[in-house]
Amino acid sequence: MANQSRDFLVIDSLVKSCYRDTKSCNKALLQINNYQKNAAVNKKFSCQTRLLGLEANLIMATNSNFKRKEAKNIVDAIKKYC
């Protein structure tokens, strides 16, 4: 879960690398999806919802539909809820 600061830093780093180079978005999506599935298994639905939103945002980024401010807001919410 992203409740550990290390996990949050990993997620934040993955998002930043995706926005710097969209080729890295697939790696970011796979890792964030693992966090999302873990949140579901642990019934952390507020966390899971935010991770799903982040995944959607990164999918849009792969299509050059950048929404960095939204991504930052989602990452901040993940820090709070996960």
C-alpha positions in Angstrom: 0.0 0.0 0.0 1.0 3.6 -0.5 0.7 4.4 3.2 4.4 4.1 3.5 6.3 7.1 2.4 8.6 4.9 0.3 5.6 3.7 -1.7 4.3 7.2 -2.1 7.7 8.4 -3.4 7.8 5.5 -5.9 4.3 6.5 -7.2 5.3 10.1 -7.4 8.5 9.3 -9.2 6.6 7.0 -11.7 4.1 9.8 -12.5 6.9 12.3 -13.0 8.8 10.0 -15.3 5.7 9.3 -17.3 5.1 13.0 -17.9 8.8 13.5 -18.8 8.8 10.6 -21.3 5.5 9.0 -22.3 7.4 5.8 -23.1 7.8 5.1 -19.4 4.0 5.3 -18.8 3.5 1.6 -19.4 5.9 0.7 -16.6 4.2 3.3 -14.4 0.8 1.9 -15.2 1.8 -1.7 -14.4 3.3 -0.7 -11.0 0.4 1.6 -10.0 -2.0 -1.1 -11.1 -0.3 -3.5 -8.6 -0.9 -0.9 -5.8 -4.5 -0.6 -6.9 -5.1 -4.3 -6.8 -3.5 -4.5 -3.4 -5.7 -1.7 -2.2 -8.8 -3.7 -3.4 -7.7 -6.9 -1.7 -7.2 -4.9 1.6 -10.6 -3.2 1.2 -9.0 0.2 1.0 -11.5 1.5 -1.4 -10.8 5.3 -1.0 -7.2 4.5 -1.9 -8.2 2.2 -4.8 -10.4 4.8 -6.3 -7.6 7.4 -6.4 -5.2 4.9 -7.8 -7.7 4.1 -10.6 -8.0 7.8 -11.3 -4.3 8.1 -11.5 -4.2 5.1 -13.9 -6.7 6.9 -16.1 -4.7 10.1 -16.1 -1.6 8.2 -17.1 -3.4 6.5 -19.9 -4.4 9.9 -21.2 -0.8 11.0 -20.9 0.3 8.2 -23.2 -2.0 9.8 -25.8 -0.4 13.2 -25.2 -3.4 14.4 -23.4 -1.4 15.9 -20.5 -3.3 16.8 -17.3 -0.4 17.4 -14.9 -2.3 19.5 -12.4 -4.9 16.7 -12.2 -2.2 14.1 -11.7 -0.6 16.2 -8.9 -4.0 16.5 -7.2 -4.5 12.7 -7.4 -1.0 12.0 -6.2 -1.6 14.3 -3.2 -4.9 12.5 -2.5 -3.1 9.1 -2.7 -0.7 10.4 0.0 -3.7 11.2 2.2 -5.9 8.2 1.6 -3.5 5.3 1.0 
